[in-house]
């Protein structure tokens, strides 16, 4: 199972899997090693009278002192990647915005441009506002 944890740690999306509570303390060091920076939830006895949710950051996990009983569902959050944004619009972006400014709302233009570019939405929005005020 440990090789699988290493392999699935590269996935960028949330992960859900089942683990016997007898094995949870064995995998906690590996979870900390491969899933650092993510959040985790241990869900015990879901949909039952004694359901329990243990939420924590993977980096802050500690071994369970007593072994909980029951079924365990583990949910690990998606892998966050920080986008590096440019603080300037390229000339081609400005030309494109100028063509769109009379056909779309500022919000729509901001969404369209930000989908394909690494320019912050605020920079795009501010440029659109500037153009609208000049018209």
N, C-alpha and C positions, 0 to 999 in steps of 0.2 A: 504494500500500500504506500510505502514511503516514496518509491519511485514515481508513483502516480501523482502524489502530492506535488512533487517537484515539477512534473509535466503540466499539471492543470494550473499551477500557480502563474503560468504565463498567460492564461486566459484573462481578458480585460473585463469580462462581465461577472455578475454575481454568480456564486456557486451554491448549490444546495446538494447535500448528500447526507447519508445516514451512517451512524457509527454506533456501535455498542458502547454503552457507558463503561464497560470493562476495559475498552481500548482507548478511551478518551485521554487519560493521563499519559499514555504512550505516544500519542500523536501531538500533544500540545507543544513540545519542543520543536517538532518539525513544522507545525503551523506557524510558530513564531519565526522560524528560519525562512520559510518560503512566502509567507503572506504578510510580511511586515508592512505597516502603514494602512492596513485595511481594518474594517470593523467586523465583528463576529457575533453571532447569536447561537446559543445552544438552546434548543427547544425540547422540553421534556414533556411527555404525556400530552401532546397536543390534542385538543378537542375533548379532553377528559376532565374530570372533576379536579384533579390535582395538577393541572398543567402549570408549567414553570418556564420562564424565559430568562436566560442569563445573557446579558448584553455587555460587551466589553470591546476594547481595542485589542487586536491580536498581540500587539507589543506588550500589553499589560496583563496578559493571561497568566494565571497561576494554576498549579496543579490542584485538583479537587482533593480536599482533605479526606472526605468520606465519599465513597463511590455511590453516586446517585443511581437509583434503580429506574427501570423503564426504558422506553424508546427514546432515542436522541436524534433529532434532526439538526444538522449544522448548516448555518447560512453564513457565507462570507461575502462581504460587499465587493462591488466592482473595483477594479484597479484604477485608481485615479492617475491620470496623466496631466501634468500641467502644460497648458498650451503657452507657447511663447508668442506674444502678440507684438506686432509692429505698431508704432505710434504714428505712422505716416501712411497716407494713401498714395498709391502709385499713380502716375499720370493716366494710365489706362483705366484704373478704377474711377478716377475723377471724370473721365470722358464717358464711361458707362453710366455713372450716376447722373451726369448732365442729360443724357438721353432718356433716363427713366424718371426724372424728377417731376415731369408733368403728367405721367401716366400712372404712377404708383404713389402710395402714401410713404411717408418717411419711414415708418415702421416696416413696411414691406421691403423697401429698398435696403434697409439695414439688415434684415433677415437674409435677403438674397445674396448680398455682397459678403456677409460674414460666413455664409456656408462654405464658400470656396477660397476664402482668403484668411490669412492670419493677422487680420487687422481687428482691433477691438471694436465692439459695437458702438462704444461711445464716440470714437473718432469718426466713424461713418455717420452716425446720427448728427454729430456737431457739424460736419461738412454739409449734410443735407439741409440742416437748419439755416446755415449761412447762405446756401443757394436760394432757399425759399424766401429768405428776407431780402435778397437782392432782386428778386423778380417783381 
